[in-house]
Amino acid sequence: MRTSVLMVAAAAAIGVMSVEVVPMTIDPTVSAAHAQGPVDAAPTSSDPLIELLLQRLNTADAVVAAKWVGSHGQHPMIDDPERERVVYDSMSRAGAALGLPESWVRQVFAGQIEANKMVQRGLLARWRLDPASAPRTSPDLTAVRPIIDRVNGQILQQLAQRRAELRGPNCAERLSAGVFGVFTSGGSDALHQTALVRAAAAICG
């Protein structure tokens, strides 16, 4: 019964999630592990699309750690409009080759980028309040870009394969099961869970 209630709550959150979400409490153990760089981990969701969203989201920790160290803890830039435009344009072209509407593809990846920024901003807020928890050395980002590129392509494949389902009225309900699996896996903290809901909310057409 409890599982059903939580899944309904997850579905409701996906269905009404707005762009502006206040990050929740950060688990320093999980965050510190992620900040060291990309890690190959066992799947935490039964839904392959949700698993891809989580993989992409987890790259935010290494990215913001590098920004923090590079700026010496001052005010690292989170927004990168030029890079974001490259992502939107390249994903739109790749999506068009799969017959996907450009507006939907841009919506989906806008959600992924905003979710990624949620994690980055949440970690920066923690490190400013608790400098002792901040990273001292920059992770190797050469491994991050290939992960993002691979996951982006796989997300597009999922959109193409599940187009009718994801653009249908029951999209949020269907995705909630995968999101709930992440919530209960024990491998993600509240900040990443909140950002994951933002990422999943962008999927439904």
C-alpha positions in Angstrom: 0.0 0.0 0.0 2.8 2.4 0.9 4.6 1.6 -2.4 1.4 2.5 -4.3 1.0 5.8 -2.5 4.6 6.8 -3.1 4.4 5.9 -6.8 1.3 8.1 -7.1 3.2 10.9 -5.4 6.1 10.4 -7.8 3.7 10.5 -10.8 2.0 13.6 -9.4 5.4 15.3 -9.0 6.4 14.5 -12.6 3.1 15.8 -13.8 3.3 19.2 -12.1 7.0 19.8 -11.8 8.0 23.4 -12.7 11.3 24.7 -13.8 12.1 26.4 -10.5 12.6 23.9 -7.7 14.4 24.4 -4.5 17.1 21.8 -4.0 16.6 19.5 -1.0 19.1 18.4 1.7 22.3 17.0 0.2 23.7 13.7 1.5 27.5 14.5 1.7 28.5 10.8 1.3 26.7 10.4 -2.0 27.7 13.8 -3.3 31.4 13.3 -2.4 31.4 9.9 -4.3 29.8 11.4 -7.4 32.1 14.4 -7.4 35.2 12.2 -7.8 34.0 11.5 -11.4 31.7 9.2 -13.4 31.3 5.8 -11.9 29.9 2.7 -13.6 27.2 1.5 -11.2 24.5 -1.1 -11.2 21.2 0.1 -12.6 18.9 1.7 -9.9 15.7 1.9 -12.0 13.7 -0.7 -13.8 13.0 1.8 -16.6 15.9 2.2 -19.0 15.0 5.8 -19.8 14.9 6.8 -16.2 18.3 5.1 -15.8 19.7 7.1 -18.6 18.4 10.3 -17.1 20.1 9.4 -13.8 23.4 8.6 -15.6 23.3 12.0 -17.3 22.4 13.7 -14.0 25.2 12.2 -12.1 27.8 13.8 -14.4 26.8 17.1 -12.8 28.8 16.4 -9.6 32.1 16.0 -11.5 31.4 19.0 -13.7 30.7 21.4 -10.8 33.6 20.0 -8.7 35.9 21.0 -11.6 34.3 24.4 -11.8 34.7 24.9 -8.0 38.3 24.0 -8.0 39.0 26.0 -11.1 37.5 29.1 -9.6 39.1 28.6 -6.2 35.7 28.4 -4.6 34.7 31.9 -5.8 31.7 32.2 -8.1 31.9 29.5 -10.8 29.6 29.9 -13.8 26.8 27.4 -14.0 25.0 28.7 -17.1 26.7 28.1 -20.5 24.3 29.4 -23.1 26.7 28.7 -26.0 27.2 25.1 -25.0 23.5 24.6 -24.3 22.7 25.9 -27.8 25.1 23.4 -29.3 23.3 20.6 -27.4 19.8 21.8 -28.5 20.8 22.1 -32.1 22.7 18.8 -32.4 20.0 16.9 -30.6 17.3 18.5 -32.8 19.2 17.3 -35.9 19.7 13.8 -34.5 16.0 13.7 -33.4 14.8 14.8 -36.8 16.6 11.8 -38.3 14.5 9.6 -36.0 11.3 11.4 -37.0 11.0 13.2 -33.6 9.4 16.7 -33.4 12.0 19.4 -32.8 9.9 21.1 -30.1 9.7 17.8 -28.1 13.4 17.1 -28.4 14.3 20.6 -27.2 11.8 20.3 -24.3 13.4 17.0 -23.2 17.0 18.3 -23.3 16.1 21.6 -21.7 14.8 19.5 -18.8 18.0 17.5 -18.7 20.2 20.7 -18.7 18.0 22.4 -16.0 18.1 19.3 -13.8 21.9 19.2 -14.2 22.1 22.8 -13.1 19.9 22.1 -10.1 22.5 19.6 -8.9 25.4 22.0 -9.6 23.7 24.8 -7.7 22.8 22.6 -4.8 26.3 21.4 -4.4 27.7 24.9 -4.7 25.4 26.0 -1.9 26.5 23.2 0.3 30.2 23.9 -0.3 29.8 27.6 0.4 28.1 26.8 3.7 30.5 24.0 4.6 33.9 24.5 2.9 35.3 21.5 4.5 33.0 19.3 2.4 34.2 20.9 -0.9 36.4 19.1 -3.3 40.2 19.8 -3.1 41.2 18.5 -6.5 39.5 18.6 -9.9 38.1 15.4 -11.3 39.2 14.2 -14.7 36.5 15.6 -17.0 37.8 13.8 -20.1 35.6 10.9 -19.2 32.5 13.0 -18.7 31.8 14.3 -22.2 31.7 10.8 -23.8 29.2 9.7 -21.1 27.0 12.7 -21.9 27.2 12.2 -25.6 26.4 8.5 -25.3 23.5 9.0 -23.0 22.1 11.8 -25.2 22.0 9.5 -28.1 20.4 6.7 -26.1 17.7 9.1 -24.7 16.8 9.9 -28.3 16.5 6.3 -29.1 14.2 5.8 -26.2 12.0 8.7 -27.3 11.8 7.2 -30.8 11.0 3.7 -29.5 8.5 4.8 -26.9 7.0 7.8 -28.7 3.4 6.8 -28.4 3.7 6.0 -24.7 5.7 9.1 -23.8 3.5 11.5 -25.6 0.3 9.9 -24.2 -1.8 10.9 -21.3 -0.4 8.3 -18.9 3.3 9.3 -19.4 3.8 10.6 -15.9 2.2 7.5 -14.3 4.4 5.2 -16.4 7.6 7.0 -15.6 6.9 7.2 -11.9 7.6 3.5 -11.4 11.2 4.0 -12.7 11.6 7.2 -10.6 10.3 5.4 -7.5 12.9 2.7 -8.1 15.6 5.3 -7.8 14.1 6.8 -4.6 14.2 3.4 -2.9 17.5 2.2 -4.2 19.6 4.0 -1.6 22.1 5.2 -4.1 20.8 8.7 -4.6 20.3 11.6 -2.3 17.4 14.1 -2.0 19.1 16.7 -4.2 19.6 14.2 -7.1 16.1 12.8 -6.6 14.5 16.2 -6.9 16.6 16.9 -10.0 15.6 13.5 -11.4 11.9 14.4 -11.1 12.7 17.6 -13.0 14.4 15.7 -15.7 11.6 13.1 -16.0 8.9 15.8 -16.1 10.5 17.2 -19.3 10.0 13.8 -21.1 6.2 13.8 -21.2 4.9 15.4 -24.4 
